[in-house]
Amino acid sequence: MQRIYKCLSQAEFINGDYRLISIRNSDRYTIMQWRNEQLEILRQKEPLSKEQQDEYFINVVDKLFEQDQPNQLLFGFLEGETLVGYGGLVHIDWENRNAEISFLTHSERSKYVDQFISDWKNFLDILKRISAHELDFIKIYTYAYDVRPHLYKALFESNFVEEARLKYQVLIKDEQRDVLIHSYFLDYLNFRLANREDVLLYFNWANEESVRKNSYNSQPIEYPDHCNWFYNRLSSERCKFYLFINLDGIPVGQVRIESNESETVIGISADPNFRGKSLSSKMLRKSTDHYLAQHAHHVIVAYIKDDNEASYKSFLAAGFSENELVQIDGVNSYRLIKKTKI
């Protein structure tokens, strides 16, 4: 049975023929061999013994699965059923939400340039998904000795940027080498509660064409009517407007959660400039987790037209479950719910 880190929702992540799985004790000697064969690219100074590797897995690796916020997350990297590498996130800074990337492939496999680049790109694709959607990190980065030029091609093609070059930082085979730091900035999201000054922003979002199309009332909204509605909701204890902003402080979308006498209903819209970036599920997850932490007895309900497949998938990814198919104003709709986990 595969072990699952407490901070992740699953033990296995897939990208085509490649998989990342929680590190297995059974792979420890294979990993040890790769490390001993590739010392020049590692911070490890001397070859490891089996006794040292056993001790490391018992005293360090096994305990990572017991911690809510471990300082590293280690995975086996498989192509099909074959272990071809290992790595993960190390030196994790949970407060500032960033981590260093560690990755090592089969010693022979790493000698072939195309294979090396393909392995790195697929590994990074999975790791970016974990870092963004599972951990909500802001940045992941590599810290690498300047001895593998093909690594930088893989990083460039994976949209990493060179943040720093530390000159003559390390001595390798009697030659001073630089250290390069490459970073990837993830889709960072934070939220605040809306205020009266946001009325025009919300008006423009509400009248955007696709928003009106996916609403049950598709007619354009008049500004005076919107102002009355918006200010009334702001002053109500039953309504929460979550306004999401990115790393640059730009508003990217909103989630509204409102209670009435019978149920608590949620709605969402994203700025047109930020669609297609997988932000909706993150906004939904952050807002609902925050709301349910304060209203544990509530059940949040979403109504989605049955032809709005993108929205349906976003809600499922945010932890909603399908409850039933209903009709709203004569329109076939999904009724999804999310509640506090017991």
N, C-alpha and C positions, 0 to 999 in steps of 0.2 A: 504493500500500500504506500502510495506516495505521500510524503509529508507536505503540509501547507504552512507557509509563514502566516503568522497571525495578522499581518498588515495587508495580506493579499486575499483575493476571493477564490483563488484556485491554485493548483499546483503545476499546471501545464498551460503554455501559451504557444500558439501555432502560427506559422507564416509559410504557407505553401508546404514544401517537403521538410521544412525545418521546424524544430520544436525547442522550446526552453522548458525544462522541468526542474523542480526543486532538486538540489544537489543530493546525490545518493551515496551512501557509505560504500556501496559496492564498487564505485568508480574511483575510490581514493588512490589506489596504487597506479592506475592509468594516469591520473592527474599528476601524481608525484613524478612519474617518468617524464611526462611532457615538461614539467617545470625544471627538472634536472637537466634536460637536454637543451633548454632555451634560457639558460641563466643570464645571458648577456642582455636580454630585454626586460629582465625582472629586477626588482629590488632585493630579491633573495641572493645572498652572497655565496652560500655553500650548498652542495647537493643535500637533499633530504634523505633520511633513512626511513624505513618502514615504521620503525618505532616512533619517530618524530611525527610522521604523518598520522599514525593511529592516535597519538596524543592530541594532535591538533583537532582531529575530527571529534574526539570525545569531549575535550575541554572547551572548544570554540564552536565548531560547526553545529553540533547537536544542540547547544544552548541557544543558538540563533532562533530556533523554532519555538522557544519558550517565551520569547521577548516580544512585547508590543511594538517596540521601535528598535530593532537590532541595528548595529552599526554597519552591517553588510548583509546583502541578500545574494546568495550564490546559487548558480544554476548549472545543470548539465546542458550542453548544446548538441542536439541530435539531428542527423539527417536520416529520415526514415526511423529505423530502430537502432542506428549506429551512433555511438557517442563520438563526435568529431571535435569537440571543444568544450570549454567550460569558462565561466566568468559570471559577471553580474555587476551589482552596485556596491561600492566600498566607500569607506570614509563618509558615510551618510550623515548629513547635517539636517536633522529633522526640523530644527527651528527655522533655518533659512531655506529649507526645501531644495537642497541640491545634493549631488553625489558624484563620485568619480566612477568611471567605467573601467572594469577589469575584464580582459578577454584573452584567452590563449587557446590555440587550435592544435590539433595533431601535428607533431613535429614535421613529418614528411609532407603532409597536406599544405602546410604553410610555405613550402618552397615553391609552389606553383602560383604564379602571380594572379591569374584569373580566378583560381579557386580561393586564394587568400582574400581577394577583394569581395568575391561573392559571399564567402562566409561572414566577413565583417559586416557587409551591408545588411544581410538577413538578420544577423544577431542584433544589430543596431535598430532595425525596424521593430523587432519584438520588444527590445528594451525601451525604446521611446514610447511604445504603447503602454507598457507597464508603468513607466514613470509618469506619464500624463494622466492616464485614466484610473489607475489603481492607487497611485501614491500622491497625485496632484503636486508633483515637483515643478519647480520653475526652471531648473537647469540641470543638465548632465554633461560631464566633460571627461576628456581623456588627458592623462599625464604620461607622455611617452618619450623615451630616449630617441634621439634623431638617428636611428639606425635602420629604419624600415620605410623607405620612400613610398612604397605602394600603400602603406597605411593611410597616408594623407590623401591619396586618390579616393580611397573608400570613404574617408571622412567627408571630403568635399562633395562627393556624389550623394552623401547622406545629409547634406545641408549643415554640416558642422562648420564653424568659423574658427580661424586661428586667433585666439585671444592673447597669447603671450609666447615669447621665445626666451628661455632662460639660457644665456650664453655660457658655454663651457662649464656645464653644471655637474657632469659626471665623467669619470674616467673609465673607458671601456677599451680593453686590449691596448693599453698604453697611449690611448688617444682621447683628448678631451672632447666630449660631445655635448650638444645642446639638449635641453628638454623643451618639448613643445606642448602647449596646452590648447586643445581644441574644444569648443563648447557648442552645445545645441540648446537653444532656448525653447522651452515647451510652451504650449498655450496656457498661460497663467490667467487665472480668473479669481477675482475677489468680488465681494458685494457690499453694498450699503443699503440702508432703507431709503426709499425715494422721499423727496421733500417737494414743497410747492414750486420750487424753481425748475423742477423737472417736467412741468406740465406740457410744454411745447414738444420736448423730446418724446414723451409718451403719446402725444397727439400724432406726431409724424409716424411713429411706429404703428399706431393703431390703424392709420389710414393707408398704410403701405398695401399695394395691390394683392400680394399673396396672403397677407394677414386677413384682409377682408374676404378673400376667396375661401379661406379655411374656417372662417367664423360662421356661426349659425345665422347671424344677421349680417349679410354681406353688403348692406348699404353704406355709403360713405358717412362719416361722422362729422357733424358740424362742430366747429371749435367751441362756441358757448356751451353746447351740450356736454362736450368732453370736459371742459373746465368744471362744470357743476358736478359731474360724475367723479372726476379725479379728486377734487378737494373734499367731497363727501367721504370718499373711501379713505383718504389720508387721515381724516379725523376719527375714523372708526377703529375701535379695538379689534373688530372682527376681520380686518383686512390687513395683509402685509404685502407691500410692494418691495421685491428684491431687485435692485438695480445692479447689474454686473458690469465690471470694468476690467480691462486687460492691463498688462504690465505697463503700458504707456499712459494709463489713466483714461482711455477712450471707452465710452459706453458701448457694449456689444449686444446687450439684450436685457430682457426683464422676465421675471416670474411673479405672478400674483397668486396668492393663496387667500381665499375668503370663505368664512363660515357663515352659514345662514341657519335657520331653525332646523333643517333636516340633514345637512351634510356640509363638508368642507371641500370646496372645489378649487382646482388649480388651472392656471392658464399660462402660456408662455409665448414670447415672440423674440426673434433675434434680428439684429440690425442686418439689412441686406448685404452690407459689405463684409460681414463675418459669417455668412452661411457656408455650409460645406466644410467646416473645420472641426466638426464633432464637438461643438461647444454646447449644444442644447442638452445633451444628457448630463454634462457636468453641471450646468446651471440648475437643472432639475434635481440632481442628487444633492448639491450643496444646499439649495433652498429648502428642500423637504427634510433633509437631515437636521437642519437648524430649527425648522418649525416643529418637527416631532420631538425634538429634545425639550422644547418648551410646552408642548401640548401632547403629551404621551398618549392620551386617551382618544385623540382624534384619528379618523381614517380619512386620508386625502384621496379625493376622487377626481379622475380626469375623463373628459368626454372627447372623443376624437372621431372625426368622420372616417368611415371605413375605407375611403379612397386616399387618405392621407398617410401613406405607408411610412414616409420618413419620420413623421411625428410619432407614429405608433412605435417604431423601433427605438426612438430616443427615450420614450417613457419606459419601455421594457429594460433598456440598458441602465436606467436610473433606479431600478429596483421596484418598479410597478409590476403588478401581475394582472392578467386578464380576468375580469370578474363575470362579464356577460355582454351580449350584444343587445343593444336597445335602439329605440327610435327617438330622436330629438327633433322636434318640428318636422316630422316626416322623413328624417334623414337617418339611414342606417349608421350606427355609431358603436365604437368600442367604449365600454365602461371599464376603466382600469382603476386599481386601488393600490395605495401604499400605506402601511401602518407600522408602528413601532414593533421591532422584533422582540419577541419574548424569550 
